[in-house]
Amino acid sequence: MLKLLAFCGVLTYVTSLTPSPYVDFNFGGSSESDFEDQLREQEFSEEKISQLLEEFREGQKELEMDLEADEDDSTVSWAETRGYAECAFFKTPKYGYVEDKKLCSGCLKPKSMAEICAEFQCPFFGNSGIPPGANCGFMARQLLSANWAVTSIDAGDLEKGYEAAFWRLYKYLNGANTQGATLASSVYMVNKWLLGDHIGQIEGAQMAFFIPSPYQDSPPAPTDGQVAIEFWSPLNIYSRAFGGDRSGQRADVIKNQYRMLQRALGEGGVSPNKKMLMTFEFVKPGCGSQRSEVILADHA
């Protein structure tokens, strides 16, 4: 069962600068019955549906415990949760600051990567070559080489294409592979959006699930011809993080975060590939325990 995604409600929202390829896919729905309906529509076996629903119930219990813990934790700083210090030129009322302090906390703080990766298996990260603390407004990391399960997103119909891509990968991790194996109980997912020469033009889109141990070194082949295993070479990535549900505002929030990321990178002398945008998101229902990232990367 994909705990990271299955109990998250809204999964991933992506935006180029304008207009927005904004995707709102609610995996698992708002209830156990919604999730069961989705699984039946995707023609999972009765045995698999029973297994996944049981894990859904367990996940709901875990969420209740997490949310209770979040209500008691207000001591972690914004810099710790984001993974970087904010730039002085962003510490203005326009960006939610008054007298060098954030106006809000709690549910709008992103969950730290350390917390997420302690609970779910993340990809391998290394040093980007930029010393920690040398710049502000972004986190710099190297996404190390690894195998990923990937599939294309139909950019001609983003909503349907996104949902179809997700289910292809979800089925791969849940037995649609040559070993018939369930590869993961959690997953780290990223989306890549390749932009054309005109603002908002999408030339290609891809969804990818990180393949965890013990299958990382030799992943089983997918049985769906639209799913492939790709080995990604090391790549420096630069990200901004934010938290909160942001329902109804997420497209604007992500667009603003991309603009802030571009400015912070420019001030830091970093020139990323602006033709490829990436996103990562970890979301649980309610306030807290959430993290969204907008990402730019070096030229491959």
C-alpha positions in Angstrom: 0.0 0.0 0.0 1.3 3.5 -0.8 0.9 5.0 2.6 2.6 8.3 1.5 0.0 8.8 -1.1 -3.0 6.6 -0.3 -4.1 8.6 2.8 -3.1 12.0 1.5 -6.3 13.1 -0.2 -5.0 15.7 -2.7 -1.8 14.4 -4.2 0.1 16.8 -6.5 -0.5 20.1 -8.1 1.8 21.4 -10.8 2.1 24.8 -12.4 4.2 26.4 -15.0 4.4 30.1 -14.8 1.3 31.0 -16.8 -1.0 29.3 -17.6 -1.0 26.5 -15.1 -1.0 22.8 -15.8 -2.8 22.4 -12.5 -3.8 18.9 -11.5 -6.1 17.9 -8.7 -6.3 14.2 -8.4 -7.8 12.8 -5.1 -6.4 9.3 -4.7 -8.3 7.4 -2.1 -11.2 9.9 -2.1 -12.5 11.2 1.1 -13.6 7.9 2.6 -12.9 4.2 2.6 -15.9 3.6 0.3 -14.5 6.1 -2.2 -11.2 4.3 -2.1 -12.9 0.9 -2.6 -14.8 2.3 -5.6 -11.6 3.5 -7.2 -10.0 0.1 -6.7 -12.9 -1.7 -8.2 -13.0 0.7 -11.2 -9.3 -0.2 -11.7 -10.2 -3.9 -11.6 -8.1 -5.0 -8.7 -8.8 -8.5 -7.4 -11.0 -9.0 -4.4 -8.0 -10.3 -2.4 -6.0 -7.2 -3.3 -8.9 -4.8 -2.5 -9.3 -6.4 0.9 -5.6 -6.0 1.6 -5.5 -2.4 0.5 -8.7 -1.5 2.5 -7.2 -2.9 5.6 -4.1 -0.9 5.2 -6.3 2.2 4.5 -7.9 1.7 7.9 -4.5 1.3 9.6 -3.4 4.5 7.8 -6.3 6.5 9.1 -5.5 5.5 12.7 -1.9 6.6 12.1 -3.0 9.9 10.7 -5.1 10.6 13.8 -2.0 10.0 16.0 0.1 12.2 13.7 -2.3 15.1 13.8 -2.5 14.9 17.6 1.3 15.0 17.8 1.4 18.0 15.4 -0.9 20.0 17.6 1.6 19.7 20.4 4.7 20.5 18.3 5.2 24.3 17.8 8.9 24.6 18.6 10.4 23.6 15.3 11.7 26.6 13.4 10.7 27.5 9.9 14.3 27.2 8.8 14.5 23.6 10.2 11.3 22.5 8.5 12.1 24.1 5.1 15.7 23.1 5.1 17.1 26.5 4.4 17.1 30.1 5.6 14.7 32.6 4.0 16.1 35.6 2.1 15.9 39.0 3.7 14.2 40.4 0.6 11.3 37.9 1.1 10.8 38.9 4.7 8.1 41.4 4.0 4.4 41.6 4.6 3.9 40.6 0.9 5.4 37.2 1.8 3.7 36.8 5.2 6.3 38.4 7.4 6.0 41.2 10.0 9.1 42.4 11.8 11.2 39.5 10.5 8.7 36.9 11.8 6.3 34.7 10.0 2.7 35.6 10.6 1.5 32.0 10.8 2.8 28.7 12.0 1.5 25.2 12.7 -0.5 24.0 9.7 1.4 26.2 7.2 4.8 24.8 8.2 6.1 22.1 5.9 7.0 18.8 7.4 10.8 18.4 7.4 12.5 16.0 5.0 14.2 14.3 7.9 10.8 13.4 9.4 9.4 12.2 6.1 12.4 10.1 5.2 12.5 8.6 8.7 8.9 7.3 8.0 9.1 6.6 4.3 11.9 5.6 2.0 13.2 8.6 0.1 15.6 8.7 -2.8 19.3 9.1 -2.2 20.5 12.6 -1.8 24.0 14.0 -1.8 25.9 17.4 -1.7 25.2 19.7 -4.6 28.5 21.4 -4.2 26.9 24.5 -2.7 27.9 24.8 1.0 24.8 24.7 3.3 24.0 28.2 4.4 25.9 29.8 1.5 22.7 31.1 0.0 19.1 31.8 1.0 15.7 31.0 -0.3 16.2 27.5 -1.5 17.5 24.1 -0.6 20.3 22.7 -2.8 20.8 18.9 -3.0 22.1 16.3 -5.5 19.5 13.7 -6.4 21.8 10.7 -6.7 21.6 8.0 -9.3 18.9 5.4 -8.9 16.2 3.4 -10.7 12.7 4.9 -11.1 9.5 3.5 -12.4 8.3 6.1 -14.9 5.3 6.7 -17.3 4.3 9.6 -19.5 1.4 12.0 -18.7 -0.8 12.9 -21.6 -0.3 16.6 -21.7 -3.2 17.0 -24.1 -5.7 16.2 -21.3 -3.8 16.8 -18.0 -6.5 15.7 -15.6 -7.2 12.4 -17.3 -3.6 11.9 -18.3 -2.4 12.5 -14.8 -4.8 10.1 -13.2 -4.1 7.4 -15.8 -0.4 7.8 -15.2 -0.8 7.4 -11.5 -2.8 4.2 -11.7 -0.2 2.7 -14.1 2.6 3.2 -11.6 0.4 2.3 -8.6 -0.4 -1.1 -10.3 3.2 -1.7 -11.1 4.1 -1.3 -7.4 1.2 -3.5 -6.4 1.9 -6.6 -8.5 1.8 -5.5 -12.2 5.4 -6.7 -12.7 7.1 -9.9 -13.8 7.6 -11.0 -10.2 4.0 -10.3 -9.2 5.5 -8.5 -6.2 4.3 -5.7 -4.0 7.4 -3.4 -4.2 6.7 -0.8 -1.6 4.4 0.2 1.3 5.3 3.8 0.7 6.6 5.8 -2.2 8.4 9.0 -3.2 6.9 10.5 -6.3 8.0 13.3 -8.5 6.6 14.9 -11.7 8.6 16.4 -14.5 7.1 19.0 -16.9 9.1 19.9 -20.0 8.2 23.4 -21.3 8.3 24.7 -24.8 9.5 28.1 -26.1 6.2 29.8 -25.3 5.0 30.5 -21.8 2.7 27.7 -20.5 3.5 25.4 -23.5 4.0 21.8 -22.3 6.1 19.6 -24.6 6.1 16.6 -22.4 5.2 15.4 -18.9 6.4 12.4 -16.8 5.4 10.9 -13.5 8.0 8.8 -11.6 8.0 6.6 -8.5 11.3 5.9 -6.7 11.9 2.1 -6.5 12.9 1.3 -2.9 15.1 -1.5 -1.5 15.3 -4.4 -1.9 14.3 -3.9 -5.5 16.4 -0.9 -6.3 19.4 -2.8 -7.8 17.3 -5.1 -9.9 13.7 -3.9 -10.4 11.2 -6.4 -11.8 10.0 -5.5 -15.3 6.6 -3.9 -15.6 3.9 -5.8 -17.4 2.3 -2.6 -18.7 4.1 -1.5 -21.8 3.5 2.2 -20.9 5.6 1.8 -17.7 9.4 1.7 -17.9 12.3 1.5 -15.6 14.7 4.4 -16.0 18.1 4.8 -14.4 18.5 8.5 -13.5 22.0 9.9 -13.4 22.9 12.3 -10.6 21.3 15.7 -10.9 21.6 18.9 -8.8 18.1 20.1 -7.7 17.0 23.4 -6.1 13.8 23.6 -4.2 11.4 25.7 -2.1 9.1 24.1 0.4 5.7 25.1 1.8 3.0 23.4 3.9 -0.7 23.7 4.5 -3.7 22.5 2.7 -4.1 25.7 0.6 -7.3 24.4 -1.0 -8.5 26.7 -3.8 -5.2 28.6 -3.7 -2.6 26.0 -4.5 -2.1 27.0 -8.2 -1.3 30.6 -7.2 0.8 29.5 -4.3 2.9 27.2 -6.4 3.2 29.8 -9.1 4.5 32.3 -6.6 6.9 29.8 -5.1 8.4 29.1 -8.5 8.9 32.9 -9.0 10.5 33.2 -5.6 12.8 30.2 -6.4 13.9 31.7 -9.6 14.7 35.0 -7.9 16.6 33.3 -5.0 18.6 31.2 -7.5 19.4 34.3 -9.5 20.6 36.2 -6.4 22.7 33.2 -5.6 24.3 33.0 -9.0 22.7 29.7 -9.9 21.4 29.2 -13.5 19.1 26.2 -13.6 17.3 24.6 -16.5 14.1 26.6 -16.8 12.7 24.3 -19.4 12.1 21.5 -16.9 10.0 21.9 -13.8 9.6 19.3 -11.1 7.3 18.9 -8.1 7.2 16.8 -5.0 4.3 16.7 -2.5 3.6 15.0 0.9 0.1 15.8 2.1 -2.1 14.5 4.9 -5.7 15.6 5.6 -6.2 18.6 7.9 -3.6 21.0 9.3 0.0 20.0 9.6 2.3 17.1 8.6 2.5 18.5 5.0 5.2 19.4 2.6 5.1 20.6 -1.0 8.2 21.3 -3.0 8.7 23.2 -6.3 12.0 22.2 -7.9 14.3 23.5 -10.6 17.4 21.5 -11.7 20.7 21.9 -13.4 20.9 21.1 -17.1 21.4 17.4 -17.5 
